Amino acid sequence: MRTGGLPDSSLLTDAVRTLSSAADATQVLDRLARLLVLRLGDFCLADRLDDPDVVTRVAAVGKDGLLRLPVDMGRPHARRSSAHAGGMLTLLRSTPQSLLRLSAAQLAELSSSADPRIRGQAAAALALGAVDLAVLGLTARNQLVGVLTVGSTDGPFPPEALAQLADLGLLAGLALDAVRLLDTQRHLSAALQTSLLPPLPALTGLSVAARYAPAAAGLDVGGDWYDVFTLDGSAVGLVIGDTTGHDTTAAARMAELRNLLRALAVDRGEGPAQVLSRLDRTAARLGVEASATCVYARLDPPGGPGDDWRLRWSSAGHLPPVLLRDGRAELLETPPDLMLGVDPGTVRGEHERNLRPGDLVVLCTDGLVEDRVSSLDERLAVLARTVQGAPSNPPGGGGRPAARRARTGRRRRRRPGRAGRGRLSPLSGLSG
């Protein structure tokens, strides 16, 4: 216990500061255990309670660092069923304010308990030199989500300390609940985004790779998408798009546009400009309220020996593709067309290049290149240089180093509200 028998008056303030940057439940409990040893007790154990019925020892901290615990008190990171680890947890559940206080005399009495878990835990606490033990339950939504066990070896806790501990229990319970909810959101958003990004098909004579990376921490979901699918006559459709927005609503709009585009592209085998025009008109007629930039490309295989592949594409206000040929990267820039969702009657242009074995085409969304410091032209030039300087490897085995260098060529400053935006870099290359 700290000098004078009183906890530092800044305990709760320090707890708020400590918890504000904690990334997960384990970090919340570990930081609290260390704070309590610094401000209040001589040792602290921290346990996390998880569904369906699991207790995990997260931290065991003393004044000199990590504790070597008796077996009956559990080891750090040990997991056990709470049904079999009842012991003092059972006593805690029936205690007002979820704060169980045990003196040395009470611990000595409990060390003779008929319950082997209580008996072992009490004896272990005495072995650590505890003369006063406070077992604090951390609750959220009327459920016990964690336990902090604080021990003093040189005197009893004063009433002021116990009052602060009770308040700390409420604060820590809310913090644990918040990080758990955030973790659940992350898992759900990642599952949603994964379900919206299709698997890549195996294609004869063509290697394809794709990568999705969230632009920042938070919901890993947004309006960026890619697609690769087969068309008639062994042709291949390639799509890269970016729906306005950076949240689950944008993801839902993206899914609508992606499915419409895929269906329209496969339906008639039309050229890219016709497909995007039909997409714009169909989305408007169906009331799909989504605006997006997009490149739709069609790759037609060689007509005979010695012929080239033919790449045709139309861009609805999207970033230009990058073509890497013979070690030289070229931005395939074309006159800009309107993005989707602005004017369904707009006339769209179509462009064409022949592709040879060994050529690499890179399609990406703006999150890969944009920042608030450089102009878009400057960043596109960086992208081209990055693609040109990338190691020579097939798309199926790479693409990530080039994308990473393009992002870090200049430090990127995050735009507010862009946490859900992703960077997509589908890469397609012709095998020899």
N, C-alpha and C positions, 0 to 999 in steps of 0.2 A: 504494500500500500504506500501511496506517496507521502511525502513529508507533511506532518501536521494532521494526518488522518482525513484530509479533504481532497476530493478530486479537483483537478484544475478546472477553473470556471469556464474555460474555453472548450471543454470536452465535446459538447454538442456542436459548437461552431466548427471545431476541427473535424468532427464526424461528417458534417454536411460537406465540407470541402473535400474530405477524403472520398466520400461516396459519389460525389458529382462526376468524377472521371473514371469510376469503376466500370469495366467493360462487361463483366459477367458476375454470376453469383459467387463463384470461387474467389474472385478478386474482392468483392464486397466483404466477405467473411474474413479473408486473410488480412485485409487492411484494418478491419475493426479489431481483430484480435491483437494486432501489433499496437494499435492506438490505445487499447485498454491497458495493455502492459506498460505503455509509456506514461499514461495519465492516471491510472487507478490501481491496478492489481499487480501481483508478482508473477502470475502466469495466466494464460487464457487458452482455452480450447474452443474451436469453432467447428460446428457440424452443420451440414446442409441436409435438408429433408426433401426427397424427391418422390414423385409418384412412380410406381404405385405404392411402394412401401419400403423405401430404401433410405438409410442414413449414411452419409459420407463424411468422414473426418477430413476437413479441409486444412486446418492449421492447428498447431500446438506450439505455443510461443511462451518463452520465459524471458527473464531480464537479460540473460546472456545469449538469447537467440532461440533456435529450435529446441524443443524439449525431447528428451528420451523418455517416453512414457512407459509405465507399467503395462503389461499385456491387457489387464482388465479395463484400461481406459482407452484402448484402441490406438492404432498407429495412424499417423498422417496419411490421408488418401485411402484409408481402409473403408470398405463398403460392407454393409451388413443390413439384414432385414430388420426394420424397426420392431416387428412383431417379436423377434428374438433378442432385441437389444433394448427391451423396455427399461429396466432398471430405473434410474432417476427420471428418465423421460416420462414414465408413467406417473411419477409424483408431480412432475412439472405440469402435465396436462390438467391436473385437478387443483392447481395453485392459482389464487387470484392474481390478476395482472401478469400471469405467466412469469413470475419472478419467485424462484425458490431459494431461500437463504438457509444455510446450514452452518451451525457453529462447530467447533472442534468436538464438543461433547456430543452433539447430534450425529456428527460423522462417526464418532466412535460407537455410538449406539447402532447406527445403520450398518456398521461393519460386521455386526452379528446378526443381520437380517436373514430371514429364511429365504429370501429371494437372492439367488447367487449373483445376479447382475448388480443389484443394489449393494450387496455385501462387497463385491469386488471393486466397484467404483468408489465406494466410501473409503475402503482400505487404501486404494491407490491415491486418492486425494490426500489422505493423511500422510502417505509416504512422500508426497511432494511438499509436505510441510504446511498444509493448509490449516489455518486456525479459523478462517471464515471463508465460506464458499457461496457464491451467488450464481445460480443457474438461471439464465435469462432466455425465455422463449421469444422468438421473433415471429410475429403473426402478420398475416395479410389476408384480407377477406375471410376472417374468422378461421383461418387454417394456419397451423404451425409449419413454418417453412425453414426455420433454422434455430440453432441453439448456441448460445455463447456461455461458457462456463469460466467464471473469473474467480481466482483464488488469491487470498492474502495470507502471507506467512508471518506477518509481524504485528497483527492486531485486527480487531473487527472493523468492518466497513461502517462508516458513520451514516446516519439517516440521509444526509444530503447526497451521498454517493449512490445510495439505493434509489433515491428519487430520480437522479439523472440516468441511472441504468434503465429504469422503467421507460423514461422518455426515449432513450436510445433504442430500446427494443421496438417501439412503434416506428421510429425513423428507419431503422435497419430493415424491418419487415416490409415497409413500403419500397425501399430501395431494391430489395430482393425481388419483390413482385414486379417492379418496373423492368429490371434487367431480364427477368424471365419472359415477360410479355414481348420485349424487344427481340429476344432470341427466338421466340415463337414466330414473330413477324418475319424475321430474317429467313427462317426455314420455310415458311409458307411462300414468301415471295420468290425464294430461290427455286422452289418446286414449281411455282406457277411459271416463272420465266423459262425454266428447263422444258416444261411441257409445251411452251409456245415456240421454242426453237427446235426445228425438226432435225432428225438424224440425217447425215449426208449419205447419199446413195453411192454404191460402187459403180464406177463408170469406166468403160473401155477407152483407153487412150487419153484419159483425162484424170488428173489428180486434183482433189478438192479438199481444202481444210477451212475451218471456221473457228472463230473464237469470240465469245461474249465475255466482257469484263465490266462490272459496274463502275461508274465514274467516281463514286465516293461511298463512304459507309452509310448504312441505312437500309432502306428497302432495295433489294437487288432486282428490281423490276422496272420496266419502262417501256417506251414506245419504239425502240430500235428492233429491227428484225432482219434476218436473212432467210433465203430459201434456195434450194437446189432441187430440181426435179427433171425427170425425163419427159420428152415430147415425142411427137411422131417422127418416124424415120431416123431414130437414134440421135435426134437433136436434144439439147440440154437447155433448160431455162435457169437463169441465174438472177437472183433478186437481192438487192440491198435497200433498206428503207428506214425511215426515221419519222415516226408519228409525233406530232406536236404534243408535248407533255412529258412528265417523268414520274408517273405514279401508276397505280393499278388501273385507273381509268384509261390512261394512255395505252397500257398493255391490252386492255379489252378492245379499244379501237384498233390497235395494231393487229390483233387477231382477226377482226372482221376484214380489214383490208388485205391481210395476207391470204386468207382463205378465198376471198373474192378474186384476187389476182391469180392465184394458183388455178382456180376453176376456169377463169376466162382464158388463161394462157393455154391450158390443155384442150379446151373445148374445140377451137377452130384451127389452131396452128397458125394464127396470124402473126404478123410482124410485131416487134416491140411497141412501135408508136401506136398501132391500132389497138393493141391490148391495153395500154395505159389510157387511151382515150375511152375505150369501153368501160374500164374500171372507174374512171371519173364519172361517167354518165350513170353507170349502174349504182355506184355508191350514193350519188345524189338522189336517184329515184327511190332507193330503199331507205333514205333518211339517215345514212351513216354520217354522223357529224364528226368527221375527222379530216384534218389537213395533214399532209405528209410530203416529204421529199422521197424520191425513189428512183432507182435505176433498175430497169428490167432489160436483161440481155438474153439473146438467143444464140447458142453456139450450134452451128450446123457442121457435121463431120465432112471430111473430104469426099468429093464425088468419085474419085478414082485415085490410082497410084500417083504419087507425086503432087497431088493437089493439097491445098492448105485448108485448115479449118476456117470457117467464116464466122466472125463475131459481129452481130448486129445489136444495137442497143438504143434505148430512148431514155432520156433523163428528165424527170419531173423536178427540176430545181435542185438536184442532188450534187454532191461532190463528184468530180470526174474520176473515172477509173485510172489506174496506173498500169502501164504496160512495161514489163521488163523484157528486153530482147538483146541478146548478145552483150549482156553486162551494162546496158544503158537503159535507164528508166525514163519513160515519157508520160506526161499527163495527157490523157485523151480528152482535151477540153473542146467543148462544142458550144454553139450559141445556146443560151439558157432558155428553158421552157418553164412555164408556171408549175408550181407545186400542185399536188393533188388537192382537191377540195376547195379550190378558189373559183374556177370557171369551167364547168363541165364541157363547154363547147370549144375550149381552146384547141388550136391546131398544134400537134406535137411533131417534132422532128425525129428522124431516125438516122443512125450513123453506122458506118461499117468499117471493119478492118479485117484483113486476113491474118491468121495466126499460124505460126510455124511450130514444129516440135521444139520443146525447150522454152517457149514463151511462158511468161507468168503474168497473170492479170490480178490486180489487187483492187478490191472494192471495200470501202469503209464508210462509217458514219462520222459526223462532225466531231463527236466526242474524242476521237483519236487525235485530231489535229488542232482544234480551236483552243485559244486561250485569250486572256484579256489584255495581253501585252503586245503581241505581234498581229499583223494583218493576216487575213486568210491566205492571201497569195504567198506570204512568207512561210506560213506553216505548211502549205501544199508543197512548196519547194523543199522544205525539210523532209516531208514524207517521201518525195521522189528520191532525194539523196539517200534516205534511209533504206528504201527498197533497193536502190542501186548498190548500196554498200553491204547488204545483207549477205550472209554466207550462202553459198550455192547448195541448197537442199530442197528436197521435194516438199510441196505444200502439206502432204499428209504427215510429215514429221517435223514441221516447223511453222514459221509464220509468227510465232510468239516473240522471238528476239527482235524482229523488225518492228513489230507493233510496239514493243516496250521502248525501243530506242526512239521511235517517232514521238511517243508521249513524253520522254524525258530529255529530248533534245533541248528543250527549254522548260524550266519549271512551270508547271501548269497551275494557275490560280483558279480554284473552284468557283463556279458561279452559284450564287444563292439559289436554292431550290432545284439543283441539278443532281441531287443525290441518287435518284433512280435512273438517270440516263446511263446507257451503256456504250461501250466502244465495240463495234463489230468489225471484224476484218476477215471476211471470207476471201480465200486465196484460191485461184484456180490456175493450174499449170498443165501444159500439154507434154505428155511423155513422148520420148523419142520412138 
